[in-house]
Amino acid sequence: GVEPWAAINDAFAKLTALEQERLEIVETFQAGIREYAIQRVEHDARITQCSQHMELLIEYQNDCLQCSSFMNELEEFCLSTVNLIKHQAEGAGTAALEAMMQEMNCYANEFKNYYIFGKDMMFRREKGMEEMERQARSYEYQIQMA
């Protein structure tokens, strides 16, 4: 009589331990699934942000190209203006020469200011692009790790 009950109790204890072990495995797996879902949402948000940054970079690049084109046109205009003023100054008196030189100086100063502003914008765009590329690499790494 006692031996079968001992075997049954032993089997029941093993079954209970196995059930507990399986329950822990299932809970761990469910926690992993929840974690994965959270990470998936975070990674999707990062991908969306990277896409928006790329669109902004393309816009900045186009703006920079337009700005550069405008600067080239302005430079040509200023050069032709300087040449015209020099040509007119050669045939005019000293008062007219001074007025023309002063006007030429104003054009030169405006061009210089615009050139400095353009260079500053290009520098900021390059720094922004470097930062965006660094962020993109960081997001790629995070996505790969996910």
DAZINOR-V987265 format. One record per residue. N is the residue number from 0. RES is the residue in one letter. OMEGA is omega in whole degrees, -180 to 180 (NA if undefined). BURIAL is # if it has 16 or more other C-alpha atoms within 10 Angstrom, else .. D_LAST is the distance of its C-alpha to the last C-alpha in Angstrom with 2 decimals. Layout:
BEGIN
[[N:RES:OMEGA:BURIAL:D_LAST] [N:RES:OMEGA:BURIAL:D_LAST]]
END
This chain:
BEGIN
[[0:G:-172:.:58.16] [1:V:-176:.:55.85] [2:E:179:.:53.92] [3:P:180:.:52.35] [4:W:178:.:51.33] [5:A:178:.:49.77] [6:A:179:.:47.86] [7:I:179:.:46.75] [8:N:178:.:45.70] [9:D:179:.:43.86] [10:A:179:.:42.06] [11:F:178:.:41.29] [12:A:178:.:39.86] [13:K:-180:.:37.66] [14:L:178:.:36.55] [15:T:178:.:35.80] [16:A:179:.:33.75] [17:L:178:.:31.84] [18:E:180:.:31.31] [19:Q:179:.:30.00] [20:E:180:.:27.62] [21:R:179:.:26.31] [22:L:178:.:26.08] [23:E:178:.:23.90] [24:I:180:.:21.59] [25:V:179:.:21.42] [26:E:177:.:20.84] [27:T:179:.:17.96] [28:F:179:.:16.44] [29:Q:177:.:17.17] [30:A:177:.:15.62] [31:G:179:.:12.33] [32:I:178:.:12.73] [33:R:179:.:13.60] [34:E:180:.:10.67] [35:Y:180:.:8.32] [36:A:179:.:10.88] [37:I:180:.:10.92] [38:Q:-180:.:7.31] [39:R:179:.:8.01] [40:V:179:.:11.21] [41:E:-179:.:10.11] [42:H:176:#:8.03] [43:D:178:.:11.13] [44:A:178:.:13.34] [45:R:180:#:12.04] [46:I:178:#:12.54] [47:T:179:.:15.90] [48:Q:178:.:16.82] [49:C:179:#:16.22] [50:S:178:.:18.37] [51:Q:178:.:20.99] [52:H:179:#:21.09] [53:M:178:#:21.64] [54:E:178:.:24.43] [55:L:179:.:25.96] [56:L:178:#:25.90] [57:I:177:.:27.70] [58:E:179:.:30.20] [59:Y:179:#:30.76] [60:Q:178:#:31.32] [61:N:178:.:33.85] [62:D:180:.:35.53] [63:C:179:#:35.82] [64:L:178:.:37.39] [65:Q:179:.:39.83] [66:C:179:.:40.64] [67:S:178:#:41.28] [68:S:178:.:43.52] [69:F:179:.:45.39] [70:M:178:#:45.87] [71:N:178:.:47.35] [72:E:179:.:49.71] [73:L:178:.:50.68] [74:E:178:#:51.37] [75:E:178:.:53.64] [76:F:-180:.:55.39] [77:C:178:#:55.95] [78:L:179:.:57.33] [79:S:178:.:59.72] [80:T:178:#:60.75] [81:V:179:#:61.42] [82:N:179:.:63.47] [83:L:-179:.:65.39] [84:I:177:#:66.13] [85:K:-180:#:67.26] [86:H:180:.:69.48] [87:Q:-179:.:70.97] [88:A:-180:#:71.37] [89:E:-177:.:73.43] [90:G:-175:.:76.06] [91:A:178:.:76.16] [92:G:-175:.:77.91] [93:T:179:.:76.38] [94:A:179:.:75.61] [95:A:179:.:73.82] [96:L:179:#:72.12] [97:E:179:.:70.82] [98:A:180:.:69.58] [99:M:179:#:67.80] [100:M:177:#:66.28] [101:Q:177:.:65.10] [102:E:178:.:63.51] [103:M:178:#:61.92] [104:N:177:.:60.57] [105:C:178:.:59.05] [106:Y:-179:#:57.30] [107:A:179:#:56.10] [108:N:178:.:54.75] [109:E:179:.:52.92] [110:F:179:#:51.40] [111:K:179:.:50.43] [112:N:180:.:48.74] [113:Y:180:.:46.85] [114:Y:178:#:45.86] [115:I:179:.:44.55] [116:F:179:.:42.65] [117:G:178:#:41.17] [118:K:179:.:40.15] [119:D:178:.:38.55] [120:M:180:.:36.58] [121:M:179:#:35.47] [122:F:180:.:34.43] [123:R:179:.:32.44] [124:R:179:#:30.80] [125:E:179:.:29.86] [126:K:178:.:28.45] [127:G:179:.:26.53] [128:M:177:#:25.17] [129:E:180:.:24.20] [130:E:179:.:22.38] [131:M:178:#:20.62] [132:E:178:#:19.68] [133:R:179:.:18.39] [134:Q:180:.:16.29] [135:A:177:#:15.08] [136:R:179:.:14.14] [137:S:180:.:12.36] [138:Y:177:#:10.40] [139:E:179:#:9.77] [140:Y:-180:.:8.60] [141:Q:179:.:6.23] [142:I:179:#:5.04] [143:Q:-180:.:5.34] [144:M:180:.:3.80] [145:A:NA:.:0.00]]
END
